[in-house]
Amino acid sequence: MRWLILGALLGLLLAVPGVPAVAAAMLVALFTQPLFVAFVLGALARPIIVRRWTR
């Protein structure tokens, strides 16, 4: 299923030339928000921290 979704995404990127530019603009807009960046970093670090606390 994962490979089908990846293939569909790559097919869309190749079929519509404007999609990469729009996707890049959306990513830049999200990563310029400090609250979003802090949330993502916290969500990524949480499993590592919880695993260390439970030992």
JOKA-V46206 format. One record per pair of residues at least 4 apart in sequence whose C-alpha atoms are under 8 Angstrom apart, sorted by the first residue. I is the first residue (numbers start at 1). GAP is how many residues later the second one is. Records with the same first field share a line. If there is no record, write none. Layout:
# JOKA-V46206
I = GAP  GAP
This chain:
# JOKA-V46206
1 = 4
2 = 4
3 = 4
4 = 4
5 = 4
6 = 4
7 = 4
8 = 4
9 = 4
10 = 4
11 = 4
12 = 4  7
13 = 4  6  7
18 = 4
19 = 4
20 = 4
21 = 4
22 = 4
23 = 4
24 = 4
25 = 4
26 = 4
27 = 4
28 = 4
29 = 4
30 = 6  7
31 = 5  6
32 = 5
33 = 4
34 = 4
35 = 4
36 = 4
37 = 4
38 = 4
39 = 4
40 = 4
41 = 4
42 = 4
43 = 4
44 = 4
45 = 4
46 = 4
47 = 4
48 = 4
49 = 4
50 = 4
51 = 4
